[in-house]
Amino acid sequence: MTTNTHTTAQLGDLVAAAFDQAAHYSTDPSEVSRLATQAVMHVVRRMRRASAPASRSRVSSLTTVFSPL
């Protein structure tokens, strides 16, 4: 069984880790930059969604999707 732990990191650490990981997939600097940017934006979007309060329409649509048949 694995445990997901949430830790606080500096944005610079996230960017550096994204570039390090992207460098494993390509040697082209523009491709590495594109991959790292996509990874950072993905994390930022997820964090924004997780911290944003749910609106009524969002809650009702989730209820509809996950309601038992």
C-alpha positions in Angstrom: 0.0 0.0 0.0 1.4 3.4 -0.9 0.7 6.7 0.8 0.3 10.0 -1.0 1.9 12.7 1.1 1.5 16.4 0.2 4.5 18.5 0.9 5.1 22.2 0.3 7.9 23.0 -2.1 9.1 26.2 -3.6 8.1 26.9 -7.2 11.8 27.1 -8.2 12.3 23.5 -6.9 9.3 22.3 -9.0 10.6 24.0 -12.1 14.1 22.6 -11.6 12.8 19.1 -11.0 10.6 19.4 -14.2 13.6 20.5 -16.3 15.8 17.7 -14.8 13.1 15.1 -15.6 12.4 16.5 -19.1 16.1 16.3 -19.9 15.9 12.6 -19.6 13.5 12.5 -22.5 15.2 14.8 -25.0 18.5 16.5 -25.7 16.8 19.3 -27.7 16.7 22.4 -25.5 13.4 23.7 -27.0 11.8 20.2 -26.5 13.1 20.1 -22.9 11.6 23.5 -22.2 8.3 22.5 -23.7 8.1 19.3 -21.7 9.0 21.1 -18.5 6.5 23.9 -19.1 3.7 21.4 -19.7 4.6 19.5 -16.5 4.8 22.6 -14.4 1.5 23.9 -15.8 -0.2 20.6 -15.1 0.9 20.7 -11.4 -0.2 24.3 -11.1 -3.6 23.7 -12.6 -4.2 20.7 -10.3 -3.2 22.7 -7.3 -5.5 25.6 -8.3 -8.4 23.2 -8.8 -7.7 21.5 -5.4 -7.6 24.8 -3.5 -10.6 26.5 -5.2 -13.9 26.3 -3.5 -16.4 24.2 -5.4 -19.2 26.2 -7.0 -22.8 25.0 -6.9 -22.9 24.0 -10.5 -19.6 22.1 -10.2 -21.0 20.2 -7.1 -24.3 19.4 -8.8 -22.5 18.1 -11.9 -20.3 15.9 -9.8 -23.3 14.6 -7.9 -25.0 13.8 -11.2 -21.9 12.0 -12.5 -21.3 10.0 -9.4 -24.8 9.3 -8.3 -25.6 5.6 -7.9 -27.9 4.0 -10.6 
